[in-house]
Amino acid sequence: MLALLLTQGPPGTIGQAVPVEGGAYTEALVGQISRLNPLLDNGNQVDRDIDRLLYRGLVTFDGRGLPQPDLAEGWSISADGTLYTVTLRDDAVWHDGEPVTSDDVIYTFSQFQDPDYPGPSDLVDMWKAINIIRLDDRTVQFQLPEPFAPFLDYLSEGLLPDHLLRGAQIEDLVNHPFNLEPVGTGPFKFDRFLLDGDRITGVALTAFDDFYGGRPYLDRVEFHTYDTPEAALQAERQGVDQGLSQVDPTELPEVLPDPELNQYSARLSRSGVVFLNLKDPEKDFLAEKPVRQAMLMAINRQWLIDQALEGQGVVAVGPLLPGSWAAPAELEPLPFDPDQAAALLDGAGWTLPTGATPGSAEYVRSNKDGKPLSLTLSYADEPQATQMAQLIAGNWASVGIQTELQAVDPQTLLPDHLESGDYQALLTEIDFDPYPDPDPYPFWHDTQIEGGQNYSGFDDRNSSIWLERARTTPDIGKRTEYYRSFAHRFRDQVPALFLYHPVYNYAIDKNVQGVSIGPLVDPSDRLAGIGGWYLVARRAAAR
């Protein structure tokens, strides 16, 4: 391996390390390579990680989730928010040297309009209603049927080359030879697959000299695939790989003390949440705000993270991810406060039997009609969710809320319980991948109660108005104001119990420099700045 020469000193001083081109980086991925095609990689993290280096989209995002130009030089949005006119940069070329044109944009996004596209049906429905117009070689216009402020997020998909795939429909792309000989516009280009007999065990990529963002410092990147995290860790220990694409929380005690590895952590774009069925006629107390507030304040969320997630999470404030441009930085989560939770329940008329002691079967609150404060908490029948559910039930018991635990098949949790409304309280995770725009509309707008994703049945007109306005104005300043109002209202109303955001851990050999990762919408985002990583440096000369 080429050695790194590092010295101390302020930037520009003699002896400072200045990165130069050279060296190779190898990383261990868990899983198998399937198709190196950005339109078909949503179900395979290994493919997504590799595609992140091969392909680029019109738009990318900064650390706060704000859209930035990528293959697009820029864009304009009409006053009514229905016309998006995108201009391509003039220095972007494919790995085979052909220029990127409007035809590539039209070819790529027209695939989402195909009813056979193997992705979410709502994505197909959205794109089918959009007209894509070629204005010239470098200008494309997207005509939306109505304003949709998060639209730029959908332009971050990696583009495909029209000149190589023209005429191939989405059903042809699934098994197209292109997926095994990909040509993209990213900082690295496909070199070859690594094989063990007939089995693909990895992929080798080489730096693309003509990348419009500047040639990366690294000459080469190899991804090696393994069946298990344990096998990946063993390969790193044996010096086969310099990076671990993800460090499982159970492996942290072994990885953290390793002086040869630098550890990187970032908040993932997911939320652990307990949905509450506010429309359940048998548990009408869930419609009482003080009860919901008490249920959240009774949960020791940090202890939950420490025990069930090995400490790898941050306490959630609500549905807007911390660090996002939309989330109010000053908003704090409701505190863990069992005494205040008990006081709220007392004030709402839910009292404990005289003489009942904590931990006893009699320690259950009831109202003036003798109705017990009890409910069923459903969760996926998996070890982590089971541990969380047990901890939550214990927290609730400490303030007099009786909980029956119901483990269900993970495959049926969404269709048979959450979507059907057949639940009282339900523990799950919301995954916001792959789009950074918060757009809480689908989960919390009142029109989404019937047939939508407003599973809790949250019916709050103020919140719905703010969500409508934030979704229909392209003005980022106004959107921020609407989301701030919504976030404060949500914290007050507590229509669901947001618990945590999981943390992603990444480990890289200490000799790999220039690494920096921020909040991740998708784990592949850890590679967003790989063009600035380096292994080789020279000492700055005197000026």
Helices and strands as residue ranges (DSSP letters): E 17-20, E 24-30, H 45-54, E 59-61, E 67-69, E 72-77, E 83-88, H 102-110, G 111-113, H 121-128, E 131-136, E 139-143, G 149-155, H 162-165, H 170-173, G 177-180, E 188-196, E 199-207, E 220-226, H 229-237, E 243-244, G 249-251, H 252-255, E 261-267, E 270-276, G 284-287, H 289-297, H 301-308, E 313-315, H 338-347, E 374-380, H 383-397, E 402-408, H 410-412, I 413-418, E 425-431, H 441-444, G 446-448, H 461-472, H 476-493, E 496-509, G 523-527, G 530-532, E 536-539
